[in-house]
Amino acid sequence: MKYLIFNEQDGVGTLTFNNPAALNALNTDMLQEMREFLTDPAQQASLRALILTGEGKAFIAGADIKEMSAMTPSQAKTFSMLGNSVMNLIQHYPVPVIAAVNGFALGGGLEVALSADFMYASAKAKFGLPEVTLGLIPGFGGTKRLTQRVGTAMTRELVYTGKMITADEALRIGLANQVAVPEELMAAVTATAQAIAQVSPHAVREAKELLNQCPDENAWAVATMEYNKFGLIFSHPQSKEGIAAFIEKRKADWPAE
């Protein structure tokens, strides 16, 4: 892969955006590489959690403005559709995805981070949707996901002003789950990913699927999905093993699905 580096250890994968000379800016080729990775069953087979991070001083500093400058309206729509499809793949990836925001997460970069299940941030990270400063609007699903994360009023303020906020402000408004000094960011994210890797992978996938439905469904629809899933999960070998391990006061040995 030209723009991505992937490593895996003990069920925890790390996908690094690797175009530091351009601050990891999203171009068409990079988005297509991401789509190919995210739809590859072979990459998913052994994963329990996936970490996204950036090489250099940026997570992703935005979309590639030089590439966008030559786009026709039709090409811009196609670019937005590609970006939206990749963000949806991240959101619905079979295992939890954690964004380790090591630096600038602006525009499309913030939209990538928002597509993850949650994000940890370096104290040096900066966040924002600055599209209006270019006469544009967010194009990769960021308005909806940011609203779900921090609420309508805060989203409107950030989108209408295009301003950048610090990691501490991101933590205060609920955009980031945790802030770490730069040298400790990956250790903090990896520790959480490893904790996820220790529990039932089947239960985590079922929980993620349910959580992804919550924002778009009413309470009764979610409750219906929940009790159906809750009942069905009792037939799965991993639930039987988890309950038995608890009763027998031992560590669960999760059977393959």
Number of C-alpha atoms within 10 A of each C-alpha: 11 10 18 17 14 15 11 15 10 12 18 21 22 22 18 19 25 23 19 17 11 15 23 28 25 25 18 17 11 19 20 16 15 21 19 13 18 18 14 10 10 10 13 18 10 14 19 26 27 26 24 23 22 27 19 18 17 28 33 32 25 26 24 16 13 9 12 14 9 10 14 10 9 9 12 16 13 14 19 17 15 18 26 21 17 23 25 17 18 26 22 19 21 22 24 24 24 25 26 29 34 29 25 26 29 28 26 28 27 25 27 27 31 27 27 23 18 18 23 25 32 24 20 18 27 24 27 24 28 22 21 14 13 9 7 9 17 17 20 26 20 25 20 14 18 22 14 14 17 16 15 13 10 14 20 14 11 18 22 15 15 19 16 18 15 17 24 20 14 22 16 13 13 15 23 25 13 21 22 20 14 16 11 12 19 21 12 17 22 19 12 13 21 16 13 18 20 15 17 18 22 21 16 18 17 16 15 18 18 16 14 13 13 14 12 10 11 10 11 9 12 17 14 11 15 16 11 11 16 14 10 10 16 12 10 14 14 22 18 15 17 19 13 14 15 11 9 10 9 10 13 19 13 18 15 8 8
